[in-house]
Amino acid sequence: MIGISKLYCGQVEPSDALRYGRHSGKLPSHLLQFSKDKKPVVVWNMTRRCNLKCVHCYAKALEEQGKDQISTEKGKEIIDDLAAYGAPVMLFSGGEPLVRKDLVELAHHAVSKGMRAVISTNGTLITKEKARELKEVGLSYVGISLDGGEEIHDKFRAVPGAFQAAMQGIENCQNEGLKVGLRFTINKRNVQEVPRLFDIIEERDIPRICFYHLVYAGRGNELIEEDLDHAQTRAVVDLIMDRTRELHDKGKEKEVLTVDNHADGPYVYFRMLKEDPERAARVMELLQFNEGNSTGRGIGCISWDGQVHPDQFWRNHTFGNVLERPFSEIWDDPNIELLAKLKDKKPYVGGRCATCRFLNICGGNFRCRAEAYYGDVWAQDPACYLTDDEIRPQE
């Protein structure tokens, strides 16, 4: 996760993170990416059920009706273990988490244990009443996925009216004082919608937006040919920086982030070297705090059936099951070879990643994407768009 607004527009300084000792349990949510201990943010795909049929669904979601494999009481036990372990955030996802009738109860339990509770949702099921319930339990954040304007979004979601329903969900959250933001997954089919997303956050006074680079997983694996090429990726990251700066200069500061390609960090740094060399030095310090991709370290995933995965996208590797063993024991088990290596990937990555001068700040990027593309967990990330000259070690 790269904070474009934090880095490029100077909304955060290294001192802001140092003030809290870079401790994940003490850092405000907007600084959590700069934590030193990297206690895992845990994504719980609490159901595989969903009311939509999104073409890019990494979870390969099923129909809305059905039964979930983890009960409410077992869910609370899982949360208890995570809270005791020091996981700072419980991210409830799916499928669509709001199809579970006990979401509010489980979110309340997480908050009562000192965790931040957030949800990732398509937004269509957030009624006025549900927004009020979520606010009352102390939910920290609601991330609502959009794929562009109405025509494009409904096409991606495969359900007419999905866009208008999501916008109503956003409005319901705002009316209850819930912090709400947008999530947008970039690919060739919708890259032209990026300006529209900026228009929406400005028009609707939405404080946060995350732009996700495409990860080849789930149904998304079928979209591998629809990822942007490197030139297109550079162009869209430039556009995101430009539009973020425009809002900043208007006095409409938004939290703008890019996710799932840590090449964005050095790319922002290179741009700052041209525009503001003094600021560039502080950007580099913050990037070193960030440490790049933290799959298997700073983020983990519990699936709908209890399986523990490196992150929410990478499901062909399983480390254990929370129905049999606590997450905390699984996560710290040195005998799980891949998990142990993911804690420090640098000695194992190959290709361009192995000699890249930014390895310490991108973290070797996405192993999931490397495996999907090359069939090798430790190959270079095919989505890294930095040139050989840009990544060559300096003498």
Secondary structure as UniProt FT lines:
FT   STRAND          2..3
FT   HELIX           4..8
FT   HELIX           14..18
FT   TURN            19..22
FT   TURN            24..26
FT   HELIX           29..34
FT   STRAND          41..45
FT   TURN            55..56
FT   TURN            58..59
FT   HELIX           72..85
FT   STRAND          89..93
FT   HELIX           97..99
FT   TURN            101..102
FT   HELIX           103..112
FT   TURN            113..114
FT   STRAND          116..121
FT   TURN            124..125
FT   HELIX           128..136
FT   TURN            137..138
FT   STRAND          141..145
FT   HELIX           150..157
FT   TURN            160..161
FT   HELIX           162..175
FT   TURN            176..177
FT   STRAND          180..186
FT   TURN            188..190
FT   HELIX           191..193
FT   HELIX           194..203
FT   TURN            204..205
FT   STRAND          208..213
FT   HELIX           218..226
FT   HELIX           230..249
FT   TURN            250..251
FT   STRAND          255..259
FT   TURN            262..263
FT   HELIX           264..275
FT   HELIX           277..290
FT   TURN            296..298
FT   STRAND          299..302
FT   TURN            304..305
FT   STRAND          307..309
FT   TURN            315..316
FT   STRAND          320..321
FT   TURN            322..324
FT   HELIX           327..331
FT   TURN            334..335
FT   HELIX           337..342
FT   TURN            343..344
FT   TURN            346..348
FT   HELIX           351..355
FT   TURN            357..358
FT   HELIX           359..362
FT   TURN            363..364
FT   HELIX           367..374
FT   TURN            377..378
FT   TURN            382..383
FT   HELIX           388..391
//
